[in-house]
Amino acid sequence: MSLKLGDIVPNFTQASTEGPLNLYEWAGDRWVVLFSHPKDFTPVCTTELGAVAALVPEFARRNVAVLGLSVDTLDSHQRWASDIAETQGHALNFPLIADDDRKVATLLDLIHPAASDTTTVRTVLVIDPARKLRLSLTYPASTGRNFAEILRTIDSLQLTDSHKVATPANWQQGDDVIIVPSVDNDAARALFPNGWTEVKPYLRTVRQPA
């Protein structure tokens, strides 16, 4: 299937480095970052897994659970984990799905035959607690992901879910945000009593809500 933003991500149960994993049960009421990597024992993937392991506390602070996946076997994942700890300085501290039967990769459309018909692409899926797909990013095999950008996007999603704002280009936590166009000025006065800056009638900036 081809998932689109706003679609419900289907449930699955598959083997992982932390035992059989049912996506919905494992996620509970958390957000999920599911990221696929092409292959175990490869250089870019090794650095990515180490980077994610270092950031697990940051994800957890945002109520986000992290889940990796490739089409390698459970035994391969377990052997590779020691290399990740040795070379990256951070031991694996989140589950890796062993999708050697490609069940999950097929379900989530993570194999792109024009790139490779045998390995998963370097994709990130951000899934909210309602199981909806909120972000999908796919990178070429040669390019490691920027997980700080994924954290930034989650910050934006969680903020904009709670307030009637959007975040501008290159926004970081604490920066001004944009009042969404669907909120007219009368409604904006109630929501933002300290006022805002009107650059254009459709572009009103305001301090980030607490």
LUMTOR-610033 format. One line per 4 residues: number of its first residue (from 0); their letters; for each residue x, y, z of N, C-alpha, C. Coordinates in Angstrom, 1 decimal. Layout:
<pts>
NUM	a	X Y Z X Y Z X Y Z ~ ...
</pts>
This chain:
<pts>
0	mslk	0.8 -1.2 0.0 0.0 0.0 0.0 0.9 1.2 0.0 ~ 0.3 2.3 -0.5 1.1 3.6 -0.5 0.4 4.5 0.6 ~ 1.1 4.8 1.6 0.6 5.6 2.7 0.7 7.1 2.4 ~ -0.3 7.9 2.7 -0.3 9.3 2.5 -0.5 10.0 3.8
4	lgdi	-0.1 11.2 3.9 -0.3 12.0 5.1 -1.8 12.0 5.6 ~ -2.0 11.7 6.9 -3.3 11.6 7.4 -3.9 10.2 7.4 ~ -3.3 9.3 6.6 -3.8 7.9 6.6 -3.5 7.2 7.9 ~ -4.3 6.2 8.3 -4.0 5.4 9.4 -3.0 4.4 9.0
8	vpnf	-1.9 4.3 9.8 -0.8 3.3 9.6 -1.3 2.0 10.1 ~ -1.3 1.0 9.2 -1.8 -0.3 9.6 -1.0 -1.0 10.7 ~ -1.6 -1.8 11.5 -0.9 -2.5 12.6 -0.2 -3.7 12.0 ~ 0.8 -4.2 12.7 1.5 -5.4 12.3 2.2 -6.0 13.6
12	tqas	2.5 -7.3 13.5 3.3 -7.9 14.5 4.5 -8.6 13.8 ~ 5.7 -8.3 14.3 6.9 -8.8 13.7 8.0 -9.0 14.7 ~ 8.9 -9.9 14.5 10.0 -10.1 15.4 10.9 -8.9 15.5 ~ 11.5 -8.7 16.6 12.4 -7.5 16.8 13.5 -7.9 17.8
16	tegp	14.4 -7.0 18.0 15.5 -7.3 18.9 15.0 -7.3 20.4 ~ 13.8 -6.8 20.6 13.2 -6.8 21.9 12.1 -7.8 22.0 ~ 12.0 -8.8 21.1 11.0 -9.8 21.2 9.9 -9.4 20.2 ~ 8.8 -10.3 20.1 7.7 -10.0 19.1 7.1 -8.6 19.4
20	lnly	6.9 -7.9 18.4 6.5 -6.5 18.5 5.2 -6.3 17.7 ~ 4.1 -5.9 18.5 2.9 -5.5 17.8 2.9 -4.0 17.9 ~ 2.8 -3.3 16.7 3.0 -1.9 16.6 2.0 -1.1 17.6 ~ 0.8 -1.4 17.5 -0.2 -0.6 18.3 0.0 -0.9 19.8
24	ewag	0.2 -2.1 20.2 0.4 -2.4 21.6 1.7 -1.8 22.1 ~ 2.7 -1.9 21.3 4.0 -1.3 21.8 4.0 0.2 21.8 ~ 3.3 0.8 20.9 3.2 2.3 20.9 2.4 2.8 22.0 ~ 1.3 2.2 22.3 0.4 2.7 23.4 -0.1 4.1 23.0
28	drwv	0.1 5.1 23.9 -0.4 6.4 23.6 0.8 7.3 23.2 ~ 1.9 6.8 22.7 3.0 7.5 22.3 3.0 7.8 20.8 ~ 3.7 8.9 20.4 4.1 9.1 19.0 5.1 8.0 18.6 ~ 5.3 7.7 17.4 6.3 6.7 16.9 7.1 7.3 15.7
32	vlfs	8.4 7.1 15.8 9.2 7.4 14.7 9.7 6.0 14.2 ~ 9.2 5.6 13.0 9.6 4.3 12.4 10.6 4.6 11.3 ~ 11.8 4.1 11.4 12.7 4.4 10.3 13.3 3.2 9.7 ~ 13.3 3.0 8.4 13.9 1.9 7.8 15.3 2.2 7.3
36	hpkd	16.2 1.2 7.3 17.5 1.4 6.8 17.8 0.2 5.8 ~ 18.6 0.5 4.8 18.8 -0.5 3.7 19.4 -1.8 4.2 ~ 20.4 -1.8 5.1 21.1 -3.1 5.3 22.0 -3.0 6.6 ~ 22.0 -4.1 7.3 22.9 -4.2 8.5 24.4 -4.2 8.0
40	ftpv	25.3 -3.8 8.9 26.7 -3.9 8.6 27.1 -3.0 7.4 ~ 26.4 -1.9 7.3 26.8 -0.9 6.3 27.2 0.4 7.0 ~ 28.0 1.2 6.4 28.6 2.4 7.1 27.6 3.5 7.5 ~ 26.8 3.9 6.5 25.9 5.0 6.8 24.8 4.6 7.9
44	ctte	24.3 3.4 7.7 23.3 2.9 8.6 23.9 2.7 10.1 ~ 25.1 2.3 10.2 25.8 2.2 11.5 25.8 3.5 12.2 ~ 26.1 4.6 11.5 26.2 5.9 12.1 24.8 6.4 12.5 ~ 23.8 6.1 11.6 22.4 6.5 11.9 21.9 5.8 13.2
48	lgav	22.1 4.5 13.3 21.6 3.8 14.5 22.3 4.3 15.8 ~ 23.6 4.7 15.7 24.2 5.3 16.8 23.7 6.6 17.2 ~ 23.4 7.4 16.1 22.8 8.8 16.3 21.5 8.7 17.0 ~ 20.6 7.8 16.6 19.3 7.6 17.2 19.4 7.2 18.6
52	aalv	20.3 6.2 18.9 20.5 5.7 20.3 20.9 6.9 21.2 ~ 21.7 7.8 20.7 22.1 9.0 21.5 20.9 9.9 21.8 ~ 19.9 9.9 20.8 18.8 10.9 20.9 17.6 10.2 21.6 ~ 17.6 9.0 22.0 16.4 8.4 22.6 15.9 9.2 23.7
56	pefa	16.7 9.7 24.7 16.1 10.5 25.7 15.4 11.8 25.2 ~ 15.8 12.4 24.1 15.2 13.5 23.6 13.8 13.1 22.9 ~ 13.8 12.0 22.3 12.5 11.5 21.7 11.6 11.2 22.9 ~ 12.1 10.5 23.9 11.2 10.1 25.0 10.6 11.3 25.7
60	rrnv	11.4 12.4 25.8 10.9 13.7 26.4 9.7 14.2 25.7 ~ 9.6 13.9 24.4 8.5 14.3 23.6 7.4 13.3 23.5 ~ 7.5 12.2 24.3 6.5 11.1 24.3 6.6 10.4 22.9 ~ 7.8 10.2 22.4 8.0 9.5 21.1 8.8 8.3 21.3
64	avlg	8.3 7.2 20.7 9.0 5.9 20.7 9.7 5.7 19.4 ~ 10.9 5.1 19.4 11.7 5.0 18.2 11.7 3.5 17.8 ~ 11.6 3.2 16.5 11.6 1.8 16.0 12.3 1.8 14.7 ~ 13.3 0.9 14.6 14.1 0.7 13.3 13.6 -0.5 12.6
68	lsvd	14.0 -0.6 11.3 13.6 -1.8 10.5 14.5 -2.0 9.3 ~ 14.8 -3.2 9.1 15.4 -3.6 7.8 15.0 -5.0 7.4 ~ 15.4 -5.5 6.2 15.0 -6.8 5.8 16.1 -7.8 6.3 ~ 16.9 -7.5 7.2 17.9 -8.4 7.7 17.3 -9.3 8.8
72	tlds	18.0 -10.4 9.2 17.4 -11.3 10.2 17.7 -10.8 11.6 ~ 17.0 -11.4 12.5 17.2 -11.1 13.9 18.6 -11.3 14.4 ~ 19.1 -12.5 13.9 20.5 -12.8 14.3 21.5 -11.7 13.8 ~ 21.3 -11.2 12.5 22.1 -10.2 12.0 22.0 -8.9 12.8
76	hqrw	20.8 -8.5 13.2 20.6 -7.3 14.0 21.4 -7.5 15.3 ~ 21.2 -8.6 15.9 21.9 -8.8 17.2 23.4 -8.7 17.1 ~ 24.0 -9.3 16.1 25.4 -9.2 15.9 25.9 -7.8 15.5 ~ 25.1 -7.1 14.7 25.4 -5.8 14.3 25.4 -4.8 15.5
80	asdi	24.5 -5.1 16.5 24.4 -4.2 17.7 25.7 -3.9 18.4 ~ 26.6 -4.9 18.4 27.9 -4.8 19.1 28.8 -3.8 18.3 ~ 28.7 -3.9 17.0 29.5 -2.9 16.1 29.0 -1.5 16.4 ~ 27.7 -1.3 16.5 27.1 0.0 16.7 27.7 0.6 18.0
84	aetq	27.6 -0.2 19.1 28.1 0.3 20.4 29.6 0.6 20.3 ~ 30.3 -0.3 19.7 31.8 -0.1 19.6 32.2 1.2 18.8 ~ 31.6 1.4 17.7 32.0 2.4 16.8 31.3 3.8 17.0 ~ 30.1 3.8 17.6 29.4 5.0 17.7 29.3 5.5 19.2
88	ghal	29.7 4.6 20.1 29.7 5.0 21.5 28.3 5.0 22.2 ~ 27.3 4.4 21.5 26.0 4.3 22.1 25.4 3.0 21.7 ~ 25.1 2.2 22.8 24.5 0.9 22.5 23.0 1.0 22.1 ~ 22.6 0.0 21.3 21.2 0.0 20.8 20.3 0.0 22.0
92	nfpl	19.4 0.9 22.1 18.4 1.1 23.2 17.0 1.3 22.7 ~ 16.7 0.7 21.5 15.4 0.7 21.0 15.2 -0.5 20.1 ~ 14.0 -1.0 19.8 13.9 -2.2 19.0 14.2 -2.0 17.5 ~ 14.8 -3.0 16.9 15.0 -3.1 15.5 14.1 -4.3 15.0
96	iadd	13.2 -4.0 14.0 12.4 -5.1 13.5 13.2 -5.9 12.5 ~ 13.1 -7.2 12.6 13.7 -8.1 11.7 12.7 -8.5 10.6 ~ 12.8 -7.9 9.5 11.7 -8.0 8.5 12.2 -8.8 7.3 ~ 12.9 -10.0 7.6 13.5 -10.7 6.5 12.5 -11.4 5.6
100	drkv	11.2 -11.5 6.0 10.2 -11.9 5.1 9.5 -10.8 4.3 ~ 9.9 -9.5 4.6 9.5 -8.3 3.9 8.0 -8.0 4.2 ~ 7.4 -8.6 5.2 6.0 -8.4 5.4 5.7 -6.9 5.7 ~ 6.5 -6.3 6.7 6.2 -4.9 7.1 6.7 -4.0 5.9
104	atll	7.8 -4.3 5.3 8.3 -3.4 4.2 7.3 -3.4 3.1 ~ 6.6 -4.5 2.8 5.6 -4.5 1.8 4.4 -3.7 2.2 ~ 4.0 -3.9 3.5 2.8 -3.3 4.0 2.9 -1.8 4.0 ~ 4.1 -1.3 4.3 4.4 0.2 4.4 5.1 0.8 3.2
108	dlih	5.2 0.0 2.2 5.8 0.5 0.9 7.2 1.0 1.1 ~ 8.1 0.2 1.8 9.4 0.6 2.1 10.5 0.0 1.1 ~ 10.0 -0.7 0.1 10.9 -1.2 -0.9 10.5 -0.5 -2.2 ~ 11.5 0.2 -2.8 11.3 1.0 -4.0 12.1 0.3 -5.1
112	paas	11.5 -0.5 -6.0 12.3 -1.3 -6.9 13.2 -0.6 -7.8 ~ 12.9 0.7 -8.1 13.8 1.5 -9.0 15.1 1.8 -8.3 ~ 15.0 1.9 -6.9 16.2 2.1 -6.1 16.9 0.8 -5.8 ~ 16.2 -0.2 -5.3 16.7 -1.5 -5.0 15.5 -2.4 -4.8
116	dttt	15.5 -3.6 -5.4 14.4 -4.5 -5.3 14.6 -5.5 -4.2 ~ 15.7 -5.3 -3.4 16.1 -6.3 -2.4 16.2 -5.7 -1.0 ~ 16.4 -4.4 -0.9 16.5 -3.7 0.4 15.5 -2.6 0.6 ~ 15.3 -2.2 1.9 14.4 -1.1 2.2 15.1 0.2 1.9
120	vrtv	14.3 1.2 1.6 14.8 2.5 1.4 15.0 3.2 2.7 ~ 15.7 4.3 2.7 16.0 5.1 4.0 14.8 6.0 4.2 ~ 13.8 5.5 4.8 12.5 6.2 5.0 12.3 6.5 6.5 ~ 11.7 7.6 6.8 11.2 8.0 8.2 9.7 8.2 8.1
124	lvid	9.0 7.5 9.0 7.6 7.7 9.2 7.3 8.2 10.6 ~ 6.6 9.4 10.7 6.2 9.9 12.1 4.7 9.6 12.2 ~ 4.4 8.9 13.2 3.0 8.4 13.5 2.5 9.0 14.8 ~ 1.3 9.6 14.8 0.8 10.2 16.0 0.1 9.2 16.9
128	park	-0.3 9.5 18.1 -1.0 8.5 18.9 -2.3 8.0 18.4 ~ -2.9 8.7 17.4 -4.1 8.2 16.8 -3.8 7.3 15.6 ~ -2.5 6.9 15.4 -2.0 6.0 14.4 -2.0 6.7 13.0 ~ -2.1 8.0 13.0 -2.1 8.7 11.7 -0.7 9.0 11.3
132	lrls	-0.4 8.9 10.0 0.9 9.3 9.4 0.9 10.8 9.3 ~ 1.9 11.4 10.0 2.0 12.9 10.0 3.2 13.4 9.2 ~ 4.2 12.5 9.0 5.4 12.9 8.2 6.0 11.7 7.5 ~ 6.4 11.9 6.3 7.1 10.8 5.6 8.3 11.4 4.8
136	ltyp	9.5 10.9 5.1 10.7 11.4 4.4 11.4 10.2 3.9 ~ 11.9 10.3 2.7 12.7 9.2 2.1 14.0 9.8 1.5 ~ 15.1 9.2 2.0 16.4 9.7 1.6 17.1 8.6 0.7 ~ 18.0 9.1 -0.2 18.8 8.1 -0.9 19.7 7.3 0.0
140	astg	20.1 6.2 -0.5 21.0 5.3 0.3 22.3 5.9 0.7 ~ 22.8 6.8 -0.1 24.1 7.4 0.2 24.1 8.6 1.2 ~ 22.9 9.0 1.6 22.7 10.2 2.5 22.2 9.8 3.8 ~ 22.9 10.0 4.9 22.5 9.8 6.2 21.5 10.9 6.6
144	rnfa	20.5 10.5 7.5 19.4 11.4 7.9 19.9 12.4 9.0 ~ 19.2 13.5 9.0 19.4 14.5 10.0 18.3 14.3 11.1 ~ 18.6 13.6 12.2 17.6 13.3 13.2 17.2 14.5 14.0 ~ 18.1 15.5 14.1 17.7 16.8 14.7 16.6 17.4 14.0
148	eilr	16.5 17.3 12.7 15.4 17.9 11.9 14.1 17.1 12.2 ~ 14.2 15.8 12.4 13.0 15.0 12.7 12.5 15.5 14.1 ~ 13.4 15.7 15.0 12.9 16.2 16.3 12.3 17.6 16.2 ~ 12.9 18.4 15.4 12.3 19.8 15.1 10.9 19.7 14.5
152	tids	10.7 18.7 13.6 9.4 18.6 13.0 8.4 18.1 14.0 ~ 8.8 17.1 14.8 7.9 16.7 15.9 7.5 17.8 16.8 ~ 8.5 18.6 17.2 8.1 19.8 18.0 7.1 20.7 17.3 ~ 7.2 20.9 16.1 6.3 21.7 15.3 4.9 21.0 15.3
156	lqlt	4.9 19.7 15.0 3.6 19.0 14.9 2.9 19.1 16.3 ~ 3.6 18.8 17.4 3.0 18.8 18.7 2.5 20.2 19.1 ~ 3.3 21.3 18.7 2.9 22.6 19.0 1.6 23.0 18.2 ~ 1.7 22.7 16.9 0.6 23.2 16.1 -0.7 22.4 16.3
160	dshk	-0.6 21.2 16.8 -1.7 20.4 17.2 -2.5 21.0 18.4 ~ -1.7 21.7 19.2 -2.3 22.3 20.5 -2.7 23.7 20.4 ~ -2.2 24.4 19.4 -2.5 25.9 19.2 -2.8 26.1 17.7 ~ -3.5 27.2 17.5 -3.9 27.6 16.1 -2.8 28.4 15.4
164	vatp	-1.6 27.7 15.3 -0.5 28.4 14.7 0.2 27.4 13.8 ~ 1.1 28.0 12.9 2.0 27.2 12.1 3.4 27.7 12.3 ~ 4.4 26.9 11.9 5.8 27.3 12.1 6.4 27.7 10.8 ~ 7.1 28.8 10.8 7.8 29.3 9.5 9.0 28.5 9.2
168	anwq	9.6 28.9 8.1 10.8 28.2 7.6 11.9 28.3 8.7 ~ 12.6 27.2 8.9 13.8 27.2 9.8 13.4 27.5 11.2 ~ 12.1 27.3 11.6 11.7 27.5 13.0 12.4 26.6 13.9 ~ 12.7 27.2 15.1 13.3 26.4 16.2 12.5 26.7 17.4
172	qgdd	12.5 25.8 18.4 11.8 26.0 19.7 12.1 27.4 20.2 ~ 11.0 28.1 20.6 11.2 29.5 21.2 11.1 30.6 20.1 ~ 11.2 30.3 18.8 11.0 31.3 17.8 9.5 31.7 17.7 ~ 9.3 32.9 17.1 8.0 33.3 16.8 7.3 32.3 15.8
176	viiv	6.0 32.3 15.9 5.2 31.4 15.0 4.2 32.2 14.2 ~ 3.4 31.6 13.4 2.5 32.2 12.5 1.0 31.9 12.9 ~ 0.2 32.9 13.0 -1.2 32.6 13.3 -1.9 32.1 12.0 ~ -2.6 30.9 12.1 -3.1 30.3 10.9 -4.1 31.2 10.2
180	psvd	-4.2 31.2 8.9 -5.2 32.1 8.2 -6.6 31.9 8.6 ~ -7.0 30.7 9.0 -8.4 30.4 9.3 -8.8 31.1 10.6 ~ -7.9 31.7 11.4 -8.2 32.4 12.6 -8.3 33.9 12.2 ~ -9.5 34.5 12.2 -9.6 35.9 11.9 -9.1 36.8 13.1
184	ndaa	-9.0 38.1 12.9 -8.4 39.0 13.9 -9.2 39.0 15.2 ~ -10.6 38.9 15.1 -11.4 38.9 16.3 -11.1 37.6 17.1 ~ -11.0 36.5 16.5 -10.6 35.3 17.2 -9.2 35.3 17.7 ~ -8.3 35.9 16.9 -6.9 36.0 17.3 -6.7 36.8 18.6
188	ralf	-7.6 37.9 18.7 -7.4 38.7 19.9 -7.7 37.9 21.2 ~ -8.7 37.0 21.1 -9.0 36.1 22.3 -7.9 35.1 22.5 ~ -7.3 34.6 21.4 -6.3 33.6 21.6 -4.9 34.2 21.9 ~ -4.6 35.4 21.4 -3.3 36.0 21.6 -3.5 37.4 22.1
192	pngw	-3.9 37.5 23.4 -4.3 38.9 24.0 -3.1 39.9 24.0 ~ -1.9 39.4 23.9 -0.7 40.3 23.9 -0.4 40.8 22.6 ~ -1.2 40.5 21.6 -1.0 41.0 20.2 -0.1 40.2 19.4 ~ 0.1 40.7 18.1 0.9 40.0 17.2 1.5 41.1 16.2
196	tevk	2.4 40.7 15.3 2.9 41.5 14.3 2.3 41.2 13.0 ~ 1.7 42.1 12.3 1.1 41.9 11.0 2.0 42.3 9.9 ~ 2.6 41.3 9.3 3.5 41.6 8.2 2.7 41.8 6.9 ~ 1.7 41.0 6.7 0.7 41.1 5.7 -0.6 40.6 6.4
200	pylr	-1.8 40.9 5.8 -3.0 40.4 6.5 -3.0 38.9 6.6 ~ -2.3 38.2 5.7 -2.3 36.7 5.8 -1.0 36.2 6.5 ~ -0.1 37.1 6.9 1.1 36.7 7.6 1.2 37.5 8.9 ~ 0.7 36.8 10.0 0.7 37.4 11.3 1.6 36.6 12.2
204	tvrq	2.6 37.2 12.8 3.6 36.5 13.6 3.3 36.8 15.1 ~ 3.5 35.8 15.9 3.3 35.9 17.4 4.3 35.1 18.1 ~ 4.5 35.5 19.4 5.4 34.7 20.2 4.9 33.3 20.4 ~ 5.8 32.3 20.4 5.4 30.9 20.5 4.5 30.7 21.8
208	pa	3.3 30.1 21.7 2.5 29.9 22.9 3.2 28.9 23.8 ~ 3.0 29.1 25.1 3.6 28.2 26.1 2.9 26.8 26.1
</pts>
